[in-house]
């Protein structure tokens, strides 16, 4: 993959600029064979070239958005609104009805989340091409099977939604007033059983639709998986933004990232409406989240805004924040989380190698 790009024209710090007025800065941290020019600080701020690190970050984010698009399209085919904006599939009445127990507008929300992810990867790839870099294409890895339930397309997939191990610690993480994963803190699972087994988040076939409680358990799993996926994007964009050099690339990350946060807040709200039940087919338990060990002021199910917690240093007062936003290893951390989720069960060694390489290159980027 040829990722060669031009380096930013100026690496003079803003602090130096403020000390020296309209100072002219030299080039720093130049990679072998990369050309730079000396330009005024204001010009560099406005039109600096995109660095190799910027390209690496954008390529990883394009891959992440392609993966998100693949899984959201599967959700939309069965429980969303297939239409000209999000084509594919014809809907599944039983599954859609179960999703609507979490919220009557679930089909519209699923549709809109899917459309957003499609727009993200298409935009980032187009931007890469416009700047002389290779776009990301994962089509060769669309080899995983589709659901055989009525409503789904029978095509190859990148992701597997039928054997998920869903991390639901985000439920506790965003309600904690004393812990932050950036400090190494860990959090309990809201739905312990979901983090231990392998469960479908979409009906695997029409046989999954015969028991209403089983269908509801599948929909509940999807509801918590929606939030798991989007809280990852919520953290990923601000984490990687700290490594970007080019101001326009920074603008892209700061503009797309908040939409992921809007998705996450929506899904956190809907997950709180998942009814308590025990799946008769596999014993999966969804507890009443308004009862111990949860419940109370900080764990009531209609709480969807981040509680203030420690940030940067314990010497500062608590602050309501996105968490985590530690930049070191952010891309590889996202790959590990998605892999542990079971999304890639059945994928090839080559797929994992490509994804890990993209993550390593993004994590190696640094602010010029």
C-alpha positions in Angstrom: 0.0 0.0 0.0 1.6 3.3 -1.1 1.0 5.8 1.5 3.6 8.4 0.6 2.4 12.0 1.0 3.9 15.4 1.3 4.9 16.6 4.8 3.5 19.7 6.5 5.2 22.8 5.3 5.8 24.2 8.8 6.3 22.7 12.3 6.9 25.9 14.2 4.9 25.8 17.4 2.1 28.2 18.2 4.1 29.2 21.3 7.1 30.2 19.2 4.8 32.1 16.9 3.2 34.0 19.8 6.6 35.0 21.0 8.0 36.0 17.7 5.0 37.5 15.9 4.9 36.6 12.1 7.7 34.2 12.5 8.9 31.9 9.8 9.5 28.3 11.0 11.8 25.6 9.6 10.9 22.0 9.0 11.2 19.5 11.8 10.9 15.7 12.1 11.1 15.2 8.3 10.9 11.7 7.0 13.5 10.5 4.4 12.7 11.7 0.9 10.0 14.1 2.0 10.2 17.7 0.9 9.3 20.7 2.9 9.2 24.4 2.4 9.5 27.3 4.8 6.2 29.3 5.0 4.7 31.9 7.3 3.0 30.5 10.3 -0.5 31.7 9.3 -0.1 30.1 5.9 1.0 26.8 7.4 -2.0 26.8 9.7 -4.3 27.2 6.8 -2.8 25.1 4.0 -0.1 22.8 5.4 0.4 19.6 3.5 -1.0 16.3 4.8 1.6 14.2 6.5 2.1 10.5 6.2 0.8 10.2 9.7 -2.4 12.0 8.8 -2.9 9.7 5.9 -2.4 6.7 8.2 -5.0 7.9 10.6 -7.5 8.6 7.9 -7.0 5.2 6.3 -7.6 3.5 9.7 -10.7 5.5 10.3 -11.9 4.6 6.7 -11.5 0.9 7.5 -13.3 1.3 10.8 -16.2 3.1 9.1 -16.4 0.4 6.4 -16.6 -2.2 9.2 -19.3 -0.2 11.0 -21.2 0.2 7.7 -21.2 -3.6 7.2 -22.6 -4.4 10.5 -25.2 -1.6 10.5 -26.4 -2.6 7.0 -27.2 -6.1 8.5 -29.1 -4.5 11.3 -31.0 -2.2 8.8 -31.9 -5.1 6.5 -33.8 -6.9 9.3 -34.8 -4.2 11.8 -34.4 -0.8 10.1 -35.9 0.9 7.0 -34.5 -0.4 3.7 -35.0 2.3 1.1 -33.1 4.2 -1.6 -30.9 5.9 1.1 -29.9 2.6 2.7 -30.6 -0.1 0.1 -30.6 -3.8 0.7 -33.0 -6.2 2.5 -36.7 -6.1 3.0 -37.2 -6.1 6.8 -38.2 -8.7 9.3 -41.5 -8.0 11.1 -40.8 -10.2 14.2 -37.3 -8.8 14.8 -38.5 -5.2 14.1 -41.3 -5.6 16.6 -38.9 -6.8 19.3 -36.5 -3.8 18.6 -39.5 -1.5 19.0 -40.0 -2.7 22.5 -36.8 -0.7 23.3 -38.2 2.3 21.4 -40.9 2.8 18.8 -38.6 4.8 16.6 -35.9 2.1 16.5 -36.2 1.3 12.8 -35.7 5.0 11.9 -32.7 5.3 14.3 -31.1 2.1 12.8 -31.6 3.5 9.3 -30.1 6.9 10.1 -27.1 5.4 12.0 -26.5 3.2 8.9 -26.7 6.1 6.5 -24.3 8.1 8.7 -21.6 5.4 8.6 -21.9 5.0 4.8 -21.4 8.7 4.5 -18.3 8.6 6.8 -16.3 6.0 4.9 -17.3 7.4 1.5 -16.2 10.9 2.5 -12.9 9.8 4.1 -12.0 7.6 1.1 -12.8 10.5 -1.3 -10.7 12.8 0.7 -7.8 10.4 0.6 -8.0 10.1 -3.2 -8.2 13.9 -3.5 -4.9 14.2 -1.6 -3.1 11.5 -3.7 -3.4 8.7 -1.2 -4.8 5.2 -1.5 -8.4 4.7 -0.3 -9.3 1.7 1.8 -11.2 -1.3 0.2 -12.0 -4.4 2.2 -14.3 -6.0 -0.4 -12.0 -9.0 -0.8 -12.8 -9.9 2.8 -16.6 -10.0 2.4 -16.7 -13.8 2.9 -18.7 -14.2 6.1 -22.3 -15.7 5.9 -25.4 -13.6 6.0 -28.4 -14.3 8.2 -30.8 -16.8 6.6 -33.8 -15.1 8.2 -36.5 -13.5 6.0 -35.5 -10.0 5.1 -31.7 -10.3 4.9 -29.7 -10.2 1.7 -27.8 -13.4 1.0 -24.4 -11.8 0.4 -20.9 -12.0 1.8 -20.2 -9.9 5.0 -17.2 -8.5 6.7 -18.7 -8.9 10.2 -20.5 -11.6 12.1 -23.5 -10.6 14.2 -24.5 -14.1 15.2 -21.8 -15.0 17.7 -21.3 -11.8 19.7 -19.6 -11.5 23.1 -20.8 -8.0 24.1 -18.8 -5.8 26.5 -21.4 -3.9 28.5 -19.0 -2.1 30.8 -19.7 1.1 29.0 -23.0 1.2 31.0 -21.0 1.5 34.3 -18.1 3.5 32.8 -20.2 6.5 31.8 -22.0 6.5 35.1 -18.9 6.4 37.3 -18.0 9.6 39.2 -14.7 8.3 40.5 -13.1 6.2 37.8 -11.8 6.8 34.3 -10.3 4.1 32.0 -7.5 6.6 31.2 -6.3 6.0 34.7 -6.3 2.2 34.3 -9.7 1.8 36.0 -11.9 -1.1 35.0 -15.7 -1.5 35.3 -18.3 -4.1 36.0 -20.6 -5.6 33.3 -24.2 -4.4 33.2 -25.2 -7.7 31.5 -22.6 -10.2 32.8 -23.8 -13.1 30.7 -23.4 -11.1 27.4 -19.7 -10.8 28.1 -19.2 -14.5 28.6 -20.9 -16.4 25.8 -21.6 -16.0 22.1 -25.1 -14.7 21.3 -26.9 -13.6 18.1 -27.9 -9.9 17.7 -29.9 -10.7 14.6 -32.0 -13.8 13.9 -29.8 -16.4 12.3 -32.7 -18.0 10.5 -36.5 -18.2 10.7 -36.3 -20.8 13.5 -35.0 -18.0 15.8 -38.3 -16.3 15.3 -40.5 -19.0 16.8 -40.2 -18.1 20.5 -41.1 -14.5 21.3 -38.8 -14.4 24.4 -35.9 -15.6 22.3 -36.6 -13.0 19.7 -36.7 -10.3 22.4 -33.4 -11.5 23.8 -31.8 -11.2 20.3 -33.2 -7.6 20.1 -31.9 -6.8 23.6 -28.5 -8.1 22.6 -28.6 -5.8 19.6 -29.6 -2.8 21.7 -26.6 -3.2 24.0 -24.3 -4.0 21.0 -25.4 -0.7 19.2 -24.1 1.3 22.2 -20.9 -0.8 22.5 -20.1 -0.1 18.8 -20.8 3.7 19.0 -19.0 4.3 22.3 -15.9 3.0 20.6 -16.2 5.6 17.8 -17.0 8.2 20.4 -13.6 7.7 22.0 -11.6 6.9 18.8 -12.0 10.2 17.0 -10.8 12.5 19.9 -8.0 10.0 20.7 -6.6 10.0 17.2 -7.2 13.8 16.7 -4.5 14.4 19.2 -2.0 12.9 16.7 -3.1 14.8 13.6 -0.9 17.5 12.1 -2.9 19.0 9.2 -5.6 21.4 10.4 -8.1 20.3 7.7 -7.6 16.7 8.7 -8.2 17.7 12.3 -11.4 19.4 11.2 -12.6 16.2 9.7 -12.0 14.2 12.9 -13.6 16.9 15.0 -16.6 17.0 12.7 -17.2 13.3 12.3 -16.4 12.3 15.9 -19.4 14.2 17.5 -21.9 12.3 15.3 -20.5 9.0 16.8 -21.3 10.6 20.3 -24.8 11.4 19.2 -25.3 7.8 18.1 -23.9 6.5 21.4 -26.1 8.7 23.5 -29.2 7.6 21.6 -28.3 3.9 22.0 -27.5 4.2 25.7 -31.0 5.6 26.2 -32.6 2.7 24.2 -30.6 0.0 25.9 -32.0 1.1 29.2 -35.5 0.1 27.9 -34.5 -3.5 27.3 -36.9 -5.7 29.3 -35.6 -8.1 32.0 -35.9 -11.7 30.8 -34.2 -15.1 30.5 -33.8 -16.6 27.1 -35.3 -20.1 27.2 -33.0 -21.3 24.4 -29.6 -20.5 26.0 -30.2 -19.2 29.5 -29.0 -15.6 28.7 -30.2 -13.3 31.5 -31.1 -9.6 31.1 -31.5 -8.3 34.6 -33.6 -5.4 35.8 -31.1 -2.6 35.6 -33.1 -0.4 38.0 -32.5 -2.9 40.8 -29.3 -3.8 42.8 -26.5 -4.0 42.1 -27.4 -1.1 39.9 -30.3 1.3 40.3 -30.2 4.4 42.4 -29.3 7.9 41.2 -26.2 7.1 39.2 -27.6 4.0 37.6 -31.2 4.7 36.7 -31.9 3.6 33.2 -32.9 7.0 31.9 -29.5 8.5 32.8 -27.8 9.1 29.4 -25.4 12.0 30.0 -21.9 11.3 31.2 -21.5 11.8 34.9 -18.5 14.0 35.9 -15.4 12.1 36.7 -11.6 12.5 37.1 -9.8 13.9 34.1 -6.1 14.5 33.3 -5.2 14.6 37.0 -6.9 13.8 40.3 -6.0 17.3 41.5 -8.7 18.8 39.2 -12.4 18.7 40.0 -14.6 16.1 38.3 -15.6 16.9 34.7 -18.2 15.4 32.4 -16.2 14.0 29.5 -15.8 11.4 26.8 -13.8 8.5 28.1 -11.3 7.2 27.3 -9.4 9.7 25.2 -5.8 8.5 25.9 -4.2 8.6 22.5 -1.4 6.0 22.9 -2.5 2.7 21.3 -6.0 4.0 20.5 -6.3 2.4 17.1 -5.0 -1.0 18.2 -7.2 -0.8 21.2 -10.2 -0.4 18.9 -9.2 -3.4 16.8 -8.7 -5.6 20.0 -12.2 -4.5 21.3 -13.9 -5.3 18.0 -12.1 -8.7 17.8 -13.0 -9.6 21.4 -16.6 -8.7 20.5 -16.8 -11.6 18.1 -17.4 -9.4 15.0 -14.7 -11.1 13.0 -15.3 -14.8 13.9 -14.6 -16.6 10.6 -12.4 -14.0 9.1 -9.1 -14.8 7.4 -5.6 -14.3 8.8 -5.0 -11.8 6.0 -7.9 -9.7 7.2 -6.5 -9.5 10.7 -3.1 -8.7 9.3 -4.4 -5.8 7.2 -6.5 -4.4 10.0 -3.6 -4.6 12.5 -1.2 -3.0 10.0 -3.6 -0.1 9.5 -4.0 0.3 13.3 -0.2 0.2 13.9 0.4 2.9 11.3 -2.3 5.1 12.8 -0.9 4.7 16.3 2.6 5.5 15.0 1.4 8.9 13.7 2.5 12.0 15.7 1.6 15.6 15.7 4.1 17.5 13.6 
